[in-house]
Amino acid sequence: MGIKHDYPTYSRRLYKLAKSRNFQAVETLLEYLKTHCVHCKETLFIGLIQHYGKAKLVDKAIELFHNMGSFNCSRSVHSFNAILNVLIDHGHCEAANEMLMSCSKMGIWLNSVSINIMIKLEKGDWEMARQVFDEMLDREIEPIVVTYNCQTGFLWKSGDVEGVKCCFKIWLERGRRQMRLLMFTCRDEKRRIKPDVVIYNMLINYFCKEGKTAEAYRMLIDMQIAGCYPNTATYRMMVDGFCKTGEFEEGLKVLNAMLMSRHFPRMETVRCLILGLLDKGKVDDAFFVLEEMKKRKKGFDFDSWEVVVKDSCTSDRSVSQLLDELVV
């Protein structure tokens, strides 16, 4: 009809074909683009490599990566990271290592994402992963938060809690000394990588589950000093942790800080705290929590009220005030 398709039209069609896993059609269309010298962008090949990976067609992904030049498209660290990730995700560790060894010959310089993928490759060996991390610093590649989360995540899943703690201490120390790698934005503002709320929450969660609430609380203070703000999950884990160890007054302090930060706990947490405070004879504190609930238009359901009242009665305490509150 005299209409000449442009590159965006071809790329959208290729994405749709790859998403539907019609790779035969993908290859046919790619061959057409090569024959007609249609200039293709790297982002197209990154998307196709990822789709090949999802379909477990690793060899096809490798072939496409190596053939990018025939489409008048230069390879960069971004497409390199895409193929490297596909190789590691599907257990092609030797091929991934070979790719890493040849990256300089391809004129590709690794970045922080490359290092994160390499850490995935060494996920079964903490010492090897740490060597990769040190190599990252030697190459003056700035770590990103994902780098820290990646390493702690592997250690956590393997049950190596001491490794997590050791890793965390190392990074904090590097943050004070070696890892003051500065970057400047367009506004020339300094930025330094620090552990984020995910890492702090992992440690707080562990300490609370182990009943080590003092260490968990110290971690909560440390993260705030470091300029990392707790989120709802942080506070909730701390309150639940104190309730678990019977330190209800300490739990109330954290709850108060939580409310001041405009966060609110789950109703199960509130109920546990109120029951604990009543059990300790801290009726005024229990009513403080109820008042705060009322201010925020939060309320117990019937079953929760029944548990609170029954617990109060069976503990042989005066519950007239509590019953008045229920009626109101």
C-alpha positions as CSV (number, residue, x, y, z in Angstrom):
1,M,0.0,0.0,0.0
2,G,3.0,2.3,-0.2
3,I,3.5,2.5,3.6
4,K,7.0,2.1,4.8
5,H,7.3,0.8,8.4
6,D,9.7,2.6,10.8
7,Y,11.9,1.1,13.5
8,P,9.4,1.7,16.4
9,T,6.8,-0.3,14.5
10,Y,9.3,-3.2,14.0
11,S,10.4,-3.1,17.6
12,R,6.9,-3.2,19.0
13,R,6.1,-6.2,16.8
14,L,9.2,-8.0,17.9
15,Y,8.4,-7.4,21.6
16,K,4.9,-8.8,21.1
17,L,6.2,-11.9,19.2
18,A,8.8,-12.6,21.8
19,K,6.3,-12.1,24.7
20,S,4.0,-14.7,23.0
21,R,7.1,-16.9,22.5
22,N,6.8,-17.0,18.8
23,F,10.6,-17.0,18.4
24,Q,10.5,-18.4,14.8
25,A,8.6,-15.2,13.7
26,V,11.1,-13.2,15.8
27,E,14.1,-14.6,13.9
28,T,12.3,-14.2,10.5
29,L,11.7,-10.5,11.3
30,L,15.2,-10.0,12.6
31,E,16.6,-11.4,9.4
32,Y,14.4,-9.0,7.4
33,L,15.7,-6.0,9.5
34,K,19.3,-7.2,8.9
35,T,18.8,-7.6,5.1
36,H,17.2,-4.2,4.8
37,C,19.8,-2.5,7.0
38,V,17.3,-1.2,9.5
39,H,19.2,0.3,12.4
40,C,18.2,-1.3,15.7
41,K,18.7,0.0,19.2
42,E,20.4,-1.9,22.0
43,T,17.2,-1.8,24.1
44,L,15.5,-4.0,21.6
45,F,18.2,-6.7,21.9
46,I,18.2,-6.5,25.7
47,G,14.4,-7.2,25.7
48,L,14.8,-10.1,23.3
49,I,17.7,-11.6,25.3
50,Q,15.5,-11.4,28.5
51,H,12.6,-13.1,26.7
52,Y,14.9,-15.8,25.4
53,G,16.1,-16.3,29.0
54,K,12.5,-16.6,30.3
55,A,11.9,-19.3,27.6
56,K,15.1,-21.1,28.7
57,L,16.5,-20.6,25.2
58,V,19.9,-19.7,26.5
59,D,21.9,-20.6,23.4
60,K,19.6,-18.4,21.3
61,A,20.2,-15.5,23.8
62,I,24.0,-16.0,23.5
63,E,23.8,-16.1,19.7
64,L,21.7,-12.9,19.5
65,F,24.1,-11.1,21.8
66,H,27.1,-12.0,19.6
67,N,25.3,-11.0,16.4
68,M,24.2,-7.6,17.6
69,G,27.0,-6.0,15.5
70,S,25.5,-7.4,12.3
71,F,22.4,-5.2,13.0
72,N,24.7,-2.1,13.1
73,C,24.2,-2.0,16.9
74,S,27.0,-1.6,19.4
75,R,27.1,-3.7,22.6
76,S,27.5,-2.0,25.9
77,V,27.6,-3.0,29.5
78,H,23.8,-3.0,29.6
79,S,23.3,-5.8,27.0
80,F,26.3,-7.6,28.5
81,N,24.6,-7.5,31.9
82,A,21.4,-8.9,30.3
83,I,23.2,-11.9,28.8
84,L,25.3,-12.5,31.9
85,N,22.1,-12.5,34.1
86,V,20.5,-15.1,31.8
87,L,23.5,-17.3,32.0
88,I,23.7,-17.3,35.7
89,D,20.0,-17.6,36.3
90,H,20.0,-20.9,34.3
91,G,23.1,-22.3,35.9
92,H,25.6,-21.7,33.0
93,C,28.3,-20.7,35.4
94,E,31.3,-21.6,33.1
95,A,29.9,-19.7,30.2
96,A,29.3,-16.7,32.5
97,N,32.9,-16.8,33.8
98,E,34.1,-17.0,30.2
99,M,32.0,-14.0,29.3
100,L,33.4,-12.1,32.3
101,M,37.0,-12.9,31.2
102,S,36.4,-11.6,27.7
103,C,34.5,-8.4,28.6
104,S,37.6,-6.2,28.3
105,K,38.2,-7.6,24.8
106,M,34.7,-6.6,23.8
107,G,35.5,-3.1,25.1
108,I,33.0,-3.4,27.9
109,W,33.7,-2.0,31.4
110,L,31.7,-3.5,34.2
111,N,29.5,-1.5,36.5
112,S,27.7,-2.0,39.8
113,V,24.9,-4.1,38.2
114,S,27.6,-6.4,36.7
115,I,29.1,-6.9,40.1
116,N,25.6,-7.7,41.6
117,I,25.1,-10.4,39.0
118,M,28.6,-11.8,39.7
119,I,27.7,-12.0,43.4
120,K,24.7,-14.1,42.4
121,L,27.2,-16.4,40.6
122,E,29.1,-16.9,43.8
123,K,26.0,-17.0,46.1
124,G,27.0,-20.4,47.4
125,D,30.4,-19.2,48.6
126,W,30.4,-16.2,51.0
127,E,34.2,-15.7,50.8
128,M,34.2,-15.7,47.0
129,A,31.3,-13.3,47.0
130,R,33.2,-11.0,49.3
131,Q,36.2,-11.2,47.1
132,V,34.0,-10.1,44.2
133,F,32.8,-7.2,46.3
134,D,36.4,-6.2,47.2
135,E,37.3,-6.4,43.5
136,M,34.4,-4.0,42.9
137,L,36.0,-1.5,45.2
138,D,39.5,-2.0,43.6
139,R,38.0,-1.2,40.2
140,E,36.4,2.0,41.8
141,I,32.9,0.7,40.9
142,E,30.5,2.3,43.3
143,P,28.3,-0.3,45.1
144,I,24.6,0.3,45.2
145,V,22.1,-0.7,47.9
146,V,21.1,-3.8,45.9
147,T,24.7,-5.0,46.3
148,Y,24.4,-5.0,50.0
149,N,20.9,-6.6,49.9
150,C,22.1,-9.3,47.5
151,Q,24.9,-10.5,49.8
152,T,22.8,-10.4,53.0
153,G,19.9,-12.1,51.3
154,F,22.0,-15.1,50.3
155,L,23.5,-15.3,53.8
156,W,20.1,-15.0,55.4
157,K,18.5,-17.7,53.3
158,S,21.4,-20.1,54.1
159,G,20.9,-19.5,57.8
160,D,24.3,-17.8,58.3
161,V,23.2,-15.1,60.7
162,E,26.7,-14.6,62.0
163,G,27.7,-14.0,58.4
164,V,25.0,-11.4,58.0
165,K,26.2,-9.6,61.2
166,C,29.8,-9.8,60.0
167,C,28.8,-8.5,56.6
168,F,26.9,-5.7,58.1
169,K,29.7,-4.6,60.3
170,I,32.2,-4.7,57.4
171,W,30.0,-2.4,55.3
172,L,29.4,0.0,58.2
173,E,33.2,0.2,58.6
174,R,33.7,0.7,54.9
175,G,31.1,3.4,55.0
176,R,33.2,5.3,57.5
177,R,36.5,4.7,55.7
178,Q,37.1,3.2,52.3
179,M,33.6,3.4,50.9
180,R,33.4,7.2,50.9
181,L,33.1,7.1,47.2
182,L,31.5,10.3,46.2
183,M,29.3,11.0,43.3
184,F,28.1,14.4,42.1
185,T,24.7,15.1,40.6
186,C,23.8,18.0,38.3
187,R,23.4,20.0,41.5
188,D,26.9,19.0,42.7
189,E,25.5,17.4,45.8
190,K,27.4,14.6,47.6
191,R,25.8,11.2,47.8
192,R,27.1,8.2,49.8
193,I,25.8,4.7,49.7
194,K,24.5,3.5,53.1
195,P,22.6,0.4,54.3
196,D,18.9,0.8,53.7
197,V,15.8,0.0,55.7
198,V,15.6,-3.5,54.1
199,I,18.9,-4.5,55.7
200,Y,18.1,-3.0,59.0
201,N,14.7,-4.7,59.1
202,M,16.3,-8.1,58.4
203,L,18.6,-7.7,61.4
204,I,15.8,-6.3,63.6
205,N,13.5,-9.2,62.6
206,Y,16.2,-11.7,63.5
207,F,17.0,-10.2,66.9
208,C,13.3,-10.0,67.8
209,K,12.6,-13.6,66.8
210,E,15.6,-14.7,68.9
211,G,14.3,-12.7,71.9
212,K,17.2,-10.3,71.7
213,T,15.1,-7.2,72.0
214,A,17.9,-5.0,73.4
215,E,20.1,-5.6,70.3
216,A,17.1,-5.1,68.1
217,Y,16.3,-1.8,69.8
218,R,19.9,-0.7,69.5
219,M,19.7,-1.4,65.8
220,L,16.6,0.7,65.6
221,I,18.5,3.6,67.2
222,D,21.5,3.1,65.0
223,M,19.5,3.2,61.8
224,Q,18.0,6.5,62.8
225,I,21.4,8.0,63.7
226,A,22.6,6.9,60.3
227,G,19.8,8.8,58.7
228,C,17.7,5.8,57.7
229,Y,14.0,6.2,58.6
230,P,12.1,3.2,60.1
231,N,9.0,2.1,58.2
232,T,5.8,0.5,59.5
233,A,7.4,-3.0,59.4
234,T,10.3,-1.8,61.5
235,Y,8.1,-0.5,64.3
236,R,5.7,-3.4,64.1
237,M,8.6,-5.9,64.5
238,M,9.9,-4.0,67.5
239,V,6.5,-3.8,69.2
240,D,5.8,-7.5,68.5
241,G,9.3,-8.4,69.8
242,F,8.8,-6.6,73.1
243,C,5.4,-8.2,73.5
244,K,6.9,-11.6,72.9
245,T,9.4,-11.1,75.7
246,G,6.9,-9.5,78.0
247,E,8.4,-6.1,77.9
248,F,5.1,-4.3,77.3
249,E,6.2,-0.9,78.7
250,E,9.1,-0.9,76.2
251,G,6.7,-1.9,73.5
252,L,4.5,1.0,74.4
253,K,7.4,3.4,74.0
254,V,8.1,2.1,70.5
255,L,4.4,2.3,69.7
256,N,4.4,5.9,70.8
257,A,7.3,6.7,68.5
258,M,5.5,4.8,65.7
259,L,2.4,6.9,66.2
260,M,4.4,10.1,66.1
261,S,5.9,9.0,62.8
262,R,2.3,8.6,61.5
263,H,2.5,4.8,61.3
264,F,0.0,2.5,62.9
265,P,0.4,-1.2,63.8
266,R,-1.7,-4.2,63.0
267,M,-4.7,-4.7,65.3
268,E,-3.3,-8.0,66.4
269,T,-0.2,-6.1,67.7
270,V,-2.4,-3.5,69.5
271,R,-4.5,-6.2,71.1
272,C,-1.4,-8.1,72.3
273,L,0.1,-4.9,73.8
274,I,-3.1,-3.9,75.6
275,L,-3.5,-7.4,77.1
276,G,0.1,-7.3,78.3
277,L,-0.3,-3.9,79.8
278,L,-3.5,-5.0,81.6
279,D,-1.8,-8.1,82.8
280,K,1.0,-5.9,84.3
281,G,-1.6,-3.7,86.0
282,K,-0.9,-0.8,83.7
283,V,-4.5,0.2,83.1
284,D,-3.7,3.8,82.3
285,D,-1.2,2.8,79.7
286,A,-3.8,0.4,78.2
287,F,-6.3,3.3,78.0
288,F,-3.7,5.5,76.4
289,V,-3.5,3.0,73.6
290,L,-7.3,2.8,73.3
291,E,-7.5,6.6,73.2
292,E,-4.9,6.7,70.4
293,M,-6.9,4.1,68.5
294,K,-10.0,6.3,68.9
295,K,-8.2,9.4,67.6
296,R,-7.3,7.5,64.5
297,K,-10.7,6.0,64.1
298,K,-9.3,2.5,64.6
299,G,-11.4,0.0,66.6
300,F,-11.5,-3.7,67.6
301,D,-14.0,-6.1,66.2
302,F,-16.3,-7.9,68.6
303,D,-14.0,-10.9,68.9
304,S,-11.1,-8.8,69.9
305,W,-13.1,-6.9,72.5
306,E,-14.3,-10.3,73.9
307,V,-10.8,-11.5,74.3
308,V,-9.7,-8.3,76.1
309,V,-12.6,-8.3,78.5
310,K,-12.4,-12.0,79.2
311,D,-8.7,-11.8,79.9
312,S,-9.3,-8.9,82.2
313,C,-12.1,-10.8,84.1
314,T,-10.1,-14.0,84.5
315,S,-7.2,-12.1,85.8
316,D,-9.4,-10.9,88.7
317,R,-8.9,-7.2,87.9
318,S,-11.3,-4.3,88.0
319,V,-12.8,-4.0,84.5
320,S,-15.5,-1.5,85.0
321,Q,-13.6,1.2,83.1
322,L,-12.9,-1.2,80.3
323,L,-16.5,-2.2,80.0
324,D,-17.5,1.5,80.0
325,E,-15.1,2.0,77.1
326,L,-16.7,-0.9,75.3
327,V,-20.2,0.5,75.7
328,V,-19.1,3.9,74.5
